[in-house]
Every structure is written in structure tokens, then in C-alpha cells.
Amino acid sequence: MARGRIITGLDIGSSAIKTLVVRDDPQQEKLQVVFQSQEVSFGVRKGVVVNIEEVAGIISSVLEKAK
């Protein structure tokens, strides 16, 4: 029995930090959403990280939720 892969995406934007975790199910030939999150982005302006501590804190929080 083949096991599916876990695929994770992280988008760090000026207005939001978005996370998506999906499982690749080879038997059904489709992706299953396991987790999704959208948090307000602090520390990013015009696409540039201006406060690394703020961004790192949000990312850490989102990753803990995804676990």
C-alpha cells in the first residue's frame, strides 16, 4: 500500500502569511487539504521583511498549529 506525501506551502506577503498543508493520495489520484491558515502579516512592508522577529514569530505560531 503506497503512502501519500505531505506537501507544505508558505506564502509570506505584506498583508497576510498563508500556509497550506496537503496530502498526496496516490490511490485516489488527488490532493487532500490537511491544514490551512491565514494570519495577518506584521513585519512585512511592500514585500520586504522589515521586522524578522515579528515574521518569525508568526511563522512559528502557524507551524505549531499545523502540527
Backbone atoms as SQL, in Angstrom:
CREATE TABLE atoms (id INTEGER PRIMARY KEY, chain TEXT, resi INTEGER, resn TEXT, atom TEXT, x REAL, y REAL, z REAL);
INSERT INTO atoms VALUES
  (1, 'A', 1, 'MET', 'N', 0.837, -1.174, 0.000),
  (2, 'A', 1, 'MET', 'CA', 0.000, 0.000, 0.000),
  (3, 'A', 1, 'MET', 'C', 0.888, 1.245, 0.000),
  (4, 'A', 2, 'ALA', 'N', 0.724, 2.090, -0.993),
  (5, 'A', 2, 'ALA', 'CA', 1.526, 3.298, -1.128),
  (6, 'A', 2, 'ALA', 'C', 1.039, 4.378, -0.173),
  (7, 'A', 3, 'ARG', 'N', 2.006, 5.046, 0.453),
  (8, 'A', 3, 'ARG', 'CA', 1.669, 6.150, 1.359),
  (9, 'A', 3, 'ARG', 'C', 1.801, 7.468, 0.612),
  (10, 'A', 4, 'GLY', 'N', 0.934, 8.417, 0.959),
  (11, 'A', 4, 'GLY', 'CA', 0.980, 9.717, 0.316),
  (12, 'A', 4, 'GLY', 'C', 2.048, 10.620, 0.909),
  (13, 'A', 5, 'ARG', 'N', 2.476, 11.559, 0.109),
  (14, 'A', 5, 'ARG', 'CA', 3.449, 12.557, 0.568),
  (15, 'A', 5, 'ARG', 'C', 2.703, 13.716, 1.221),
  (16, 'A', 6, 'ILE', 'N', 3.372, 14.414, 2.101),
  (17, 'A', 6, 'ILE', 'CA', 2.856, 15.635, 2.697),
  (18, 'A', 6, 'ILE', 'C', 3.556, 16.797, 1.982),
  (19, 'A', 7, 'ILE', 'N', 2.773, 17.739, 1.474),
  (20, 'A', 7, 'ILE', 'CA', 3.301, 18.893, 0.753),
  (21, 'A', 7, 'ILE', 'C', 2.855, 20.145, 1.506),
  (22, 'A', 8, 'THR', 'N', 3.796, 21.048, 1.770),
  (23, 'A', 8, 'THR', 'CA', 3.505, 22.257, 2.530),
  (24, 'A', 8, 'THR', 'C', 3.913, 23.482, 1.738),
  (25, 'A', 9, 'GLY', 'N', 3.029, 24.491, 1.762),
  (26, 'A', 9, 'GLY', 'CA', 3.326, 25.765, 1.123),
  (27, 'A', 9, 'GLY', 'C', 3.225, 26.892, 2.136),
  (28, 'A', 10, 'LEU', 'N', 4.112, 27.868, 2.029),
  (29, 'A', 10, 'LEU', 'CA', 4.123, 29.020, 2.924),
  (30, 'A', 10, 'LEU', 'C', 4.281, 30.264, 2.062),
  (31, 'A', 11, 'ASP', 'N', 3.325, 31.208, 2.187),
  (32, 'A', 11, 'ASP', 'CA', 3.357, 32.453, 1.423),
  (33, 'A', 11, 'ASP', 'C', 3.480, 33.607, 2.404),
  (34, 'A', 12, 'ILE', 'N', 4.597, 34.311, 2.353),
  (35, 'A', 12, 'ILE', 'CA', 4.827, 35.455, 3.233),
  (36, 'A', 12, 'ILE', 'C', 4.565, 36.704, 2.411),
  (37, 'A', 13, 'GLY', 'N', 3.448, 37.349, 2.697),
  (38, 'A', 13, 'GLY', 'CA', 3.063, 38.545, 1.960),
  (39, 'A', 13, 'GLY', 'C', 2.977, 39.762, 2.863),
  (40, 'A', 14, 'SER', 'N', 2.741, 40.909, 2.252),
  (41, 'A', 14, 'SER', 'CA', 2.655, 42.160, 3.003),
  (42, 'A', 14, 'SER', 'C', 1.411, 42.239, 3.870),
  (43, 'A', 15, 'SER', 'N', 0.312, 41.602, 3.431),
  (44, 'A', 15, 'SER', 'CA', -0.925, 41.688, 4.203),
  (45, 'A', 15, 'SER', 'C', -1.231, 40.419, 4.992),
  (46, 'A', 16, 'ALA', 'N', -0.723, 39.273, 4.541),
  (47, 'A', 16, 'ALA', 'CA', -1.030, 38.011, 5.221),
  (48, 'A', 16, 'ALA', 'C', 0.095, 37.001, 5.021),
  (49, 'A', 17, 'ILE', 'N', 0.190, 36.101, 6.002),
  (50, 'A', 17, 'ILE', 'CA', 1.085, 34.948, 5.899),
  (51, 'A', 17, 'ILE', 'C', 0.173, 33.734, 5.823),
  (52, 'A', 18, 'LYS', 'N', 0.242, 33.013, 4.704),
  (53, 'A', 18, 'LYS', 'CA', -0.672, 31.902, 4.444),
  (54, 'A', 18, 'LYS', 'C', 0.092, 30.586, 4.428),
  (55, 'A', 19, 'THR', 'N', -0.555, 29.561, 4.943),
  (56, 'A', 19, 'THR', 'CA', 0.031, 28.226, 4.997),
  (57, 'A', 19, 'THR', 'C', -0.976, 27.221, 4.471),
  (58, 'A', 20, 'LEU', 'N', -0.487, 26.257, 3.705),
  (59, 'A', 20, 'LEU', 'CA', -1.331, 25.180, 3.198),
  (60, 'A', 20, 'LEU', 'C', -0.561, 23.871, 3.309),
  (61, 'A', 21, 'VAL', 'N', -1.198, 22.863, 3.898),
  (62, 'A', 21, 'VAL', 'CA', -0.612, 21.530, 4.012),
  (63, 'A', 21, 'VAL', 'C', -1.580, 20.561, 3.350),
  (64, 'A', 22, 'VAL', 'N', -1.075, 19.798, 2.379),
  (65, 'A', 22, 'VAL', 'CA', -1.905, 18.814, 1.682),
  (66, 'A', 22, 'VAL', 'C', -1.234, 17.451, 1.707),
  (67, 'A', 23, 'ARG', 'N', -2.041, 16.427, 1.546),
  (68, 'A', 23, 'ARG', 'CA', -1.540, 15.061, 1.438),
  (69, 'A', 23, 'ARG', 'C', -1.820, 14.583, 0.024),
  (70, 'A', 24, 'ASP', 'N', -0.797, 14.068, -0.613),
  (71, 'A', 24, 'ASP', 'CA', -0.915, 13.496, -1.950),
  (72, 'A', 24, 'ASP', 'C', -1.369, 12.051, -1.796),
  (73, 'A', 25, 'ASP', 'N', -2.588, 11.763, -2.220),
  (74, 'A', 25, 'ASP', 'CA', -3.149, 10.419, -2.084),
  (75, 'A', 25, 'ASP', 'C', -3.012, 9.685, -3.418),
  (76, 'A', 26, 'PRO', 'N', -2.004, 8.804, -3.562),
  (77, 'A', 26, 'PRO', 'CA', -1.769, 8.136, -4.846),
  (78, 'A', 26, 'PRO', 'C', -2.890, 7.180, -5.259),
  (79, 'A', 27, 'GLN', 'N', -3.628, 6.638, -4.301),
  (80, 'A', 27, 'GLN', 'CA', -4.705, 5.714, -4.645),
  (81, 'A', 27, 'GLN', 'C', -5.887, 6.433, -5.276),
  (82, 'A', 28, 'GLN', 'N', -6.192, 7.629, -4.800),
  (83, 'A', 28, 'GLN', 'CA', -7.322, 8.373, -5.334),
  (84, 'A', 28, 'GLN', 'C', -6.899, 9.407, -6.374),
  (85, 'A', 29, 'GLU', 'N', -5.603, 9.550, -6.570),
  (86, 'A', 29, 'GLU', 'CA', -5.034, 10.486, -7.532),
  (87, 'A', 29, 'GLU', 'C', -5.548, 11.907, -7.329),
  (88, 'A', 30, 'LYS', 'N', -5.532, 12.358, -6.084),
  (89, 'A', 30, 'LYS', 'CA', -5.913, 13.734, -5.791),
  (90, 'A', 30, 'LYS', 'C', -5.230, 14.195, -4.515),
  (91, 'A', 31, 'LEU', 'N', -5.287, 15.510, -4.285),
  (92, 'A', 31, 'LEU', 'CA', -4.719, 16.097, -3.086),
  (93, 'A', 31, 'LEU', 'C', -5.815, 16.318, -2.055),
  (94, 'A', 32, 'GLN', 'N', -5.488, 16.072, -0.791),
  (95, 'A', 32, 'GLN', 'CA', -6.429, 16.282, 0.302),
  (96, 'A', 32, 'GLN', 'C', -5.859, 17.375, 1.206),
  (97, 'A', 33, 'VAL', 'N', -6.633, 18.446, 1.420),
  (98, 'A', 33, 'VAL', 'CA', -6.191, 19.529, 2.291),
  (99, 'A', 33, 'VAL', 'C', -6.230, 19.034, 3.739),
  (100, 'A', 34, 'VAL', 'N', -5.091, 19.126, 4.404),
  (101, 'A', 34, 'VAL', 'CA', -4.961, 18.689, 5.793),
  (102, 'A', 34, 'VAL', 'C', -5.071, 19.893, 6.729),
  (103, 'A', 35, 'PHE', 'N', -4.494, 21.037, 6.330),
  (104, 'A', 35, 'PHE', 'CA', -4.465, 22.223, 7.172),
  (105, 'A', 35, 'PHE', 'C', -4.304, 23.452, 6.296),
  (106, 'A', 36, 'GLN', 'N', -5.012, 24.525, 6.660),
  (107, 'A', 36, 'GLN', 'CA', -4.782, 25.813, 6.010),
  (108, 'A', 36, 'GLN', 'C', -4.917, 26.918, 7.040),
  (109, 'A', 37, 'SER', 'N', -4.150, 27.975, 6.850),
  (110, 'A', 37, 'SER', 'CA', -4.148, 29.064, 7.812),
  (111, 'A', 37, 'SER', 'C', -3.832, 30.365, 7.109),
  (112, 'A', 38, 'GLN', 'N', -4.408, 31.438, 7.629),
  (113, 'A', 38, 'GLN', 'CA', -4.084, 32.781, 7.148),
  (114, 'A', 38, 'GLN', 'C', -4.002, 33.695, 8.359),
  (115, 'A', 39, 'GLU', 'N', -2.844, 34.288, 8.555),
  (116, 'A', 39, 'GLU', 'CA', -2.608, 35.187, 9.687),
  (117, 'A', 39, 'GLU', 'C', -2.244, 36.568, 9.146),
  (118, 'A', 40, 'VAL', 'N', -2.639, 37.599, 9.880),
  (119, 'A', 40, 'VAL', 'CA', -2.269, 38.963, 9.497),
  (120, 'A', 40, 'VAL', 'C', -0.755, 39.082, 9.557),
  (121, 'A', 41, 'SER', 'N', -0.197, 39.705, 8.543),
  (122, 'A', 41, 'SER', 'CA', 1.253, 39.821, 8.443),
  (123, 'A', 41, 'SER', 'C', 1.740, 41.102, 9.101),
  (124, 'A', 42, 'PHE', 'N', 2.539, 40.953, 10.138),
  (125, 'A', 42, 'PHE', 'CA', 3.227, 42.080, 10.762),
  (126, 'A', 42, 'PHE', 'C', 4.710, 41.908, 10.475),
  (127, 'A', 43, 'GLY', 'N', 5.379, 42.967, 10.154),
  (128, 'A', 43, 'GLY', 'CA', 6.815, 42.892, 9.908),
  (129, 'A', 43, 'GLY', 'C', 7.188, 42.814, 8.442),
  (130, 'A', 44, 'VAL', 'N', 6.183, 42.890, 7.537),
  (131, 'A', 44, 'VAL', 'CA', 6.456, 42.879, 6.096),
  (132, 'A', 44, 'VAL', 'C', 5.796, 44.118, 5.497),
  (133, 'A', 45, 'ARG', 'N', 6.576, 44.880, 4.719),
  (134, 'A', 45, 'ARG', 'CA', 6.032, 46.063, 4.055),
  (135, 'A', 45, 'ARG', 'C', 6.478, 46.063, 2.604),
  (136, 'A', 46, 'LYS', 'N', 5.515, 46.193, 1.706),
  (137, 'A', 46, 'LYS', 'CA', 5.782, 46.237, 0.262),
  (138, 'A', 46, 'LYS', 'C', 6.634, 45.040, -0.182),
  (139, 'A', 47, 'GLY', 'N', 6.348, 43.879, 0.414),
  (140, 'A', 47, 'GLY', 'CA', 7.031, 42.653, 0.024),
  (141, 'A', 47, 'GLY', 'C', 8.409, 42.454, 0.619),
  (142, 'A', 48, 'VAL', 'N', 8.811, 43.321, 1.527),
  (143, 'A', 48, 'VAL', 'CA', 10.138, 43.242, 2.134),
  (144, 'A', 48, 'VAL', 'C', 9.979, 43.012, 3.640),
  (145, 'A', 49, 'VAL', 'N', 10.718, 42.048, 4.160),
  (146, 'A', 49, 'VAL', 'CA', 10.698, 41.796, 5.603),
  (147, 'A', 49, 'VAL', 'C', 11.450, 42.935, 6.292),
  (148, 'A', 50, 'VAL', 'N', 10.717, 43.677, 7.151),
  (149, 'A', 50, 'VAL', 'CA', 11.335, 44.795, 7.862),
  (150, 'A', 50, 'VAL', 'C', 11.525, 44.485, 9.352),
  (151, 'A', 51, 'ASN', 'N', 10.839, 43.443, 9.844),
  (152, 'A', 51, 'ASN', 'CA', 10.993, 43.036, 11.238),
  (153, 'A', 51, 'ASN', 'C', 11.008, 41.506, 11.285),
  (154, 'A', 52, 'ILE', 'N', 12.187, 40.946, 11.253),
  (155, 'A', 52, 'ILE', 'CA', 12.353, 39.495, 11.172),
  (156, 'A', 52, 'ILE', 'C', 11.773, 38.790, 12.396),
  (157, 'A', 53, 'GLU', 'N', 11.844, 39.415, 13.569),
  (158, 'A', 53, 'GLU', 'CA', 11.314, 38.790, 14.778),
  (159, 'A', 53, 'GLU', 'C', 9.793, 38.613, 14.692),
  (160, 'A', 54, 'GLU', 'N', 9.085, 39.625, 14.193),
  (161, 'A', 54, 'GLU', 'CA', 7.626, 39.544, 14.030),
  (162, 'A', 54, 'GLU', 'C', 7.255, 38.425, 13.067),
  (163, 'A', 55, 'VAL', 'N', 7.916, 38.399, 11.927),
  (164, 'A', 55, 'VAL', 'CA', 7.618, 37.396, 10.909),
  (165, 'A', 55, 'VAL', 'C', 7.945, 35.996, 11.416),
  (166, 'A', 56, 'ALA', 'N', 9.084, 35.839, 12.053),
  (167, 'A', 56, 'ALA', 'CA', 9.483, 34.531, 12.591),
  (168, 'A', 56, 'ALA', 'C', 8.493, 34.047, 13.650),
  (169, 'A', 57, 'GLY', 'N', 7.997, 34.968, 14.472),
  (170, 'A', 57, 'GLY', 'CA', 7.025, 34.597, 15.496),
  (171, 'A', 57, 'GLY', 'C', 5.719, 34.102, 14.895),
  (172, 'A', 58, 'ILE', 'N', 5.241, 34.779, 13.847),
  (173, 'A', 58, 'ILE', 'CA', 4.008, 34.355, 13.179),
  (174, 'A', 58, 'ILE', 'C', 4.196, 32.994, 12.521),
  (175, 'A', 59, 'ILE', 'N', 5.322, 32.803, 11.845),
  (176, 'A', 59, 'ILE', 'CA', 5.600, 31.527, 11.179),
  (177, 'A', 59, 'ILE', 'C', 5.690, 30.399, 12.212),
  (178, 'A', 60, 'SER', 'N', 6.366, 30.635, 13.311),
  (179, 'A', 60, 'SER', 'CA', 6.454, 29.611, 14.366),
  (180, 'A', 60, 'SER', 'C', 5.087, 29.237, 14.900),
  (181, 'A', 61, 'SER', 'N', 4.235, 30.238, 15.107),
  (182, 'A', 61, 'SER', 'CA', 2.885, 30.009, 15.589),
  (183, 'A', 61, 'SER', 'C', 2.068, 29.160, 14.611),
  (184, 'A', 62, 'VAL', 'N', 2.165, 29.502, 13.350),
  (185, 'A', 62, 'VAL', 'CA', 1.429, 28.763, 12.315),
  (186, 'A', 62, 'VAL', 'C', 1.924, 27.319, 12.217),
  (187, 'A', 63, 'LEU', 'N', 3.227, 27.117, 12.301),
  (188, 'A', 63, 'LEU', 'CA', 3.783, 25.762, 12.220),
  (189, 'A', 63, 'LEU', 'C', 3.350, 24.922, 13.402),
  (190, 'A', 64, 'GLU', 'N', 3.273, 25.500, 14.575),
  (191, 'A', 64, 'GLU', 'CA', 2.781, 24.762, 15.755),
  (192, 'A', 64, 'GLU', 'C', 1.327, 24.333, 15.554),
  (193, 'A', 65, 'LYS', 'N', 0.511, 25.223, 15.003),
  (194, 'A', 65, 'LYS', 'CA', -0.900, 24.882, 14.723),
  (195, 'A', 65, 'LYS', 'C', -0.991, 23.757, 13.697),
  (196, 'A', 66, 'ALA', 'N', -0.106, 23.780, 12.709),
  (197, 'A', 66, 'ALA', 'CA', -0.151, 22.781, 11.630),
  (198, 'A', 66, 'ALA', 'C', 0.240, 21.395, 12.126),
  (199, 'A', 67, 'LYS', 'N', 1.073, 21.322, 13.149),
  (200, 'A', 67, 'LYS', 'CA', 1.493, 20.024, 13.680),
  (201, 'A', 67, 'LYS', 'C', 0.310, 19.299, 14.255);
